[in-house]
């Protein structure tokens, strides 16, 4: 599984390179936009594990009770298969915080808010912008 630093490095590099929100209609944030943009969590999902069924759904909280066949259970598995363990609370908290950076802030403020997020999680914001 990816470390918190690896998750942060990857999302930071991808969001700053992308420079705009992933949106399907100019307002709602999505994991995958029609133009190929991705949200913070969307950048963590390998394309082979993504499903359009995930859209309009928040990442499931750790240890949430859910039927194995539910979309949320499939999301947890898709993230795990992509190297991101949402059952690990610090990992879930970081992915959730990165989602808030993408969904709630203006792209021109992302560098600053990503730095704040790194500090909050005791990560190095300049560790490796040539992510893995």
Backbone torsions as a table, in degrees:
resi	resn	phi	psi	omega
1	UNK	NA	151.5	179.1
2	UNK	-72.3	145.8	175.0
3	UNK	-77.9	166.7	175.9
4	UNK	-59.1	-41.4	179.9
5	UNK	-63.5	-41.7	178.3
6	UNK	-63.9	-41.4	178.0
7	UNK	-62.0	-49.2	-179.4
8	UNK	-60.1	-49.7	-178.2
9	UNK	-56.1	-45.2	-177.8
10	UNK	-64.3	-50.4	-177.5
11	UNK	-65.4	-42.9	178.9
12	UNK	-58.0	-49.9	-178.3
13	UNK	-60.5	-44.7	-177.1
14	UNK	-69.2	-42.9	179.9
15	UNK	-65.5	-43.8	-178.6
16	UNK	-67.0	-35.1	176.5
17	UNK	-68.1	-42.8	-178.7
18	UNK	-66.7	-46.6	173.6
19	UNK	71.2	11.7	178.1
20	UNK	-156.9	157.9	178.9
21	UNK	-69.3	149.5	171.3
22	UNK	-85.2	115.7	-174.9
23	UNK	-140.6	144.5	178.1
24	UNK	-93.2	-21.4	-175.5
25	UNK	-139.7	15.0	-178.1
26	UNK	88.8	-10.3	-177.6
27	UNK	-125.8	-53.6	-174.4
28	UNK	-81.8	129.6	176.9
29	UNK	-78.3	143.2	-177.7
30	UNK	-134.6	159.6	176.3
31	UNK	-66.2	-42.2	179.3
32	UNK	-133.1	120.8	176.9
33	UNK	-89.8	157.2	179.4
34	UNK	-56.4	-28.7	-179.2
35	UNK	-86.1	2.9	178.8
36	UNK	98.3	-10.0	177.1
37	UNK	-64.2	155.7	179.5
38	UNK	-132.9	150.6	173.2
39	UNK	-79.3	179.9	-178.9
40	UNK	-57.2	-51.1	179.5
41	UNK	-68.2	-34.3	178.9
42	UNK	-60.4	-32.9	177.0
43	UNK	-68.3	-18.4	180.0
44	UNK	-89.1	-17.8	-179.4
45	UNK	-88.0	120.6	174.4
46	UNK	-63.8	143.9	-177.3
47	UNK	-54.9	-35.8	-177.2
48	UNK	-70.6	-12.6	179.6
49	UNK	-109.1	-5.9	179.5
50	UNK	-74.7	146.4	173.1
51	UNK	-136.0	138.2	175.0
52	UNK	-58.4	-20.6	177.1
53	UNK	-62.4	-19.8	-177.9
54	UNK	-74.9	-20.9	-175.9
55	UNK	-60.7	146.3	179.1
56	UNK	67.5	19.4	177.8
57	UNK	-126.3	135.3	176.4
58	UNK	-74.2	156.6	174.8
59	UNK	-63.6	138.2	-176.5
60	UNK	-70.5	139.6	178.3
61	UNK	-67.2	154.7	-177.9
62	UNK	-59.5	139.5	175.4
63	UNK	61.2	21.5	175.5
64	UNK	-64.0	142.1	177.5
65	UNK	-79.7	122.8	-179.0
66	UNK	-153.7	142.1	175.6
67	UNK	-60.1	144.1	-176.3
68	UNK	-58.3	-26.9	-177.3
69	UNK	-93.2	0.7	-177.7
70	UNK	-70.7	159.4	177.8
71	UNK	-61.5	-39.7	179.3
72	UNK	-63.2	-39.2	176.7
73	UNK	-64.8	-38.7	176.7
74	UNK	-65.6	-35.0	177.4
75	UNK	-64.8	-47.0	179.4
76	UNK	-56.8	-44.4	179.2
77	UNK	-65.4	-41.0	179.9
78	UNK	-62.2	-41.9	176.9
79	UNK	-65.7	-44.0	179.5
80	UNK	-60.8	-43.4	178.6
81	UNK	-65.9	-19.0	176.8
82	UNK	-94.9	2.5	176.2
83	UNK	94.4	14.8	-177.8
84	UNK	-123.9	112.7	-175.8
85	UNK	-92.1	97.5	-179.1
86	UNK	-71.8	-11.2	174.9
87	UNK	-77.8	-12.7	174.8
88	UNK	-86.7	115.2	-172.5
89	UNK	-57.6	-45.5	177.5
90	UNK	-59.9	-37.1	177.6
91	UNK	-65.8	-47.9	177.6
92	UNK	-57.0	-46.3	-178.3
93	UNK	-61.3	-40.8	179.2
94	UNK	-66.6	-46.7	-179.9
95	UNK	-61.1	-41.3	178.1
96	UNK	-62.4	-43.3	178.4
97	UNK	-64.1	-40.4	178.4
98	UNK	-66.1	-35.1	174.8
99	UNK	-61.8	-41.3	179.7
100	UNK	-64.9	-35.7	175.9
101	UNK	-59.8	-48.9	-178.1
102	UNK	-66.7	-47.7	-172.1
103	UNK	-78.7	-32.0	-169.8
104	UNK	-104.9	-13.4	-176.1
105	UNK	-116.8	157.1	176.5
106	UNK	-71.6	139.5	-179.2
107	UNK	-52.5	-33.0	179.3
108	UNK	-69.9	-13.8	177.4
109	UNK	-99.2	-4.0	-174.2
110	UNK	-58.6	-42.4	-177.5
111	UNK	-57.1	-44.9	-179.8
112	UNK	-66.2	-46.9	-177.7
113	UNK	-70.6	-30.9	174.0
114	UNK	-65.7	-39.8	176.4
115	UNK	-60.4	-45.5	178.0
116	UNK	-60.2	-39.6	179.2
117	UNK	-64.8	-42.2	178.3
118	UNK	-60.1	-44.6	179.5
119	UNK	-61.6	-44.7	-179.5
120	UNK	-58.0	-35.7	-177.9
121	UNK	-99.8	10.8	178.9
122	UNK	58.3	43.6	178.8
123	UNK	-112.4	163.1	178.1
124	UNK	-94.3	114.1	-177.9
125	UNK	-69.6	-14.8	-179.0
126	UNK	-113.0	18.0	-174.0
127	UNK	-57.7	-56.8	-175.5
128	UNK	-160.8	93.2	177.3
129	UNK	-79.0	-6.3	169.0
130	UNK	-94.6	70.2	-171.3
131	UNK	-56.6	173.7	-176.8
132	UNK	-96.1	NA	NA
